[in-house]
Amino acid sequence: MHISFSSDEIDYSQEIYQILLLADRERVDAYRTAIERTVKSGDVVADLGCGSGCLGRLAIAAGAAKVIMIDREPKMLNLARSLNQILAPGADIEYVLGDAREVISRYKFDVVVSEIIGSLGSDEGMGEILWKFSRNNLRSEGLCCPRHIQVFGGPCRWSPERKVDLFDDTSGGLFRGYHVEFNPKTLELAGKPKQLFEIPGRGHPTVKYRWTHRFGSEKKEMNAYAVWFKAVLAEDVVLQSGPKSKMSHWGTAVIPIDDHLLKNGTVALTFTLCSRSGQCQADSIRSKSSHSISRIQNLRYF
Ligand SMILES: C[S@@+](CC[C@H](N)C(=O)[O-])C[C@H]1O[C@@H](n2cnc3c(N)ncnc32)[C@H](O)[C@@H]1O
């Protein structure tokens, strides 16, 4: 049985979501520790997708001599500039408007810091952004924060506190939206999770948009499939979403699985992550009678 599901729609280049990110203590504390362990006094640091500029300011606080803040949204650079005037007066900060994948800087960087991690680890394009920017601008011995990100999936038992409406179309396969669950108490693993893929900090990412999970006796317990990430920000500094994690703005992506899908001898489900534009995109994929990932335009990789 094949299940296609869509990525979320939140646009983090809106000011309102930057507040959400700054208020996410788990996230900011983990990045602070990782940046303190990574940045050395005098380093030149790039902050990719700087948003409010908080990671770049953490780099300044850790001793960076210079920070280049890069964002493709002018309003994000304006926000970062305004906050820097108050929170990091006198710091040597430059601003670059553009897509970090295409930026060729006049500097060679000692460290790259970035948080463009989606609930599904890869769905905001982090792997490609880190890889392309690092290839063009990071010193050969330079470091990325995060060092790498692993993405996991696993069967779970999900007992939401409220009824959740998800787009659901079972004609010709199954297409589903996923739900982001923020309450870890409602989620319990019902079997062994598996690593779906890994995004290396500065290497070529091999993101998978389709995978198959085989199920055994856990079929009896599970009513959903969860996807989450584990980002290794620095040695011994891990930030993760998922059923066993602490509360963060990421939550856990949960795809409900109806009983009947696991009956009738089904032992495996194949999941396909579709594009951000959800339903229409899925319809257009189906109308081309193709599940070929390369046709999912928004997620086409290189
Ligand atoms: C999740 S926010 C992170 C903001 C900030 N770094 C933080 O950690 O609080 C992601 C930011 O990356 C920017 N962004 C996303 N893709 C980008 C790209 N390809 N090039 C440059 N900026 C990008 C967005 O505009 C947004 O401001």
The ligand as a MOL file (V3000), in Angstrom:
LIG
                    3D

  0  0  0     0  0            999 V3000
M  V30 BEGIN CTAB
M  V30 COUNTS 27 29 0 0 0
M  V30 BEGIN ATOM
M  V30 1 C 13.5320 28.6180 10.2870 0
M  V30 2 S 14.0600 30.2590 9.9060 0 CHG=1
M  V30 3 C 15.5190 30.3750 10.9150 0
M  V30 4 C 15.8530 31.7720 11.3550 0
M  V30 5 C 17.0410 31.9320 12.2860 0
M  V30 6 N 18.2780 31.4420 11.6740 0
M  V30 7 C 16.8420 31.2230 13.5950 0
M  V30 8 O 17.4760 30.1690 13.7930 0
M  V30 9 O 16.0580 31.6940 14.4140 0 CHG=-1
M  V30 10 C 14.6810 30.0250 8.2830 0
M  V30 11 C 15.1120 31.2790 7.5470 0
M  V30 12 O 15.8290 30.8420 6.3940 0
M  V30 13 C 15.4950 31.6590 5.2910 0
M  V30 14 N 15.7790 30.8270 4.1000 0
M  V30 15 C 15.1420 29.6930 3.7330 0
M  V30 16 N 15.7050 29.1860 2.6320 0
M  V30 17 C 16.7270 30.0200 2.2940 0
M  V30 18 C 17.6890 30.0190 1.2520 0
M  V30 19 N 17.7030 29.0780 0.3140 0
M  V30 20 N 18.6010 31.0240 1.2220 0
M  V30 21 C 18.5800 32.0130 2.1540 0
M  V30 22 N 17.6820 32.0530 3.1590 0
M  V30 23 C 16.7750 31.0630 3.2370 0
M  V30 24 C 14.0480 32.0500 5.5220 0
M  V30 25 O 13.7300 33.2620 4.8320 0
M  V30 26 C 14.0030 32.2070 7.0440 0
M  V30 27 O 14.3050 33.5210 7.4230 0
M  V30 END ATOM
M  V30 BEGIN BOND
M  V30 1 1 1 2
M  V30 2 1 2 3
M  V30 3 1 2 10
M  V30 4 1 3 4
M  V30 5 1 4 5
M  V30 6 1 5 6
M  V30 7 1 5 7
M  V30 8 2 7 8
M  V30 9 1 7 9
M  V30 10 1 10 11
M  V30 11 1 11 12
M  V30 12 1 11 26
M  V30 13 1 12 13
M  V30 14 1 13 14
M  V30 15 1 13 24
M  V30 16 1 14 15
M  V30 17 1 14 23
M  V30 18 2 15 16
M  V30 19 1 16 17
M  V30 20 1 17 18
M  V30 21 2 17 23
M  V30 22 1 18 19
M  V30 23 2 18 20
M  V30 24 1 20 21
M  V30 25 2 21 22
M  V30 26 1 22 23
M  V30 27 1 24 25
M  V30 28 1 24 26
M  V30 29 1 26 27
M  V30 END BOND
M  V30 END CTAB
M  END
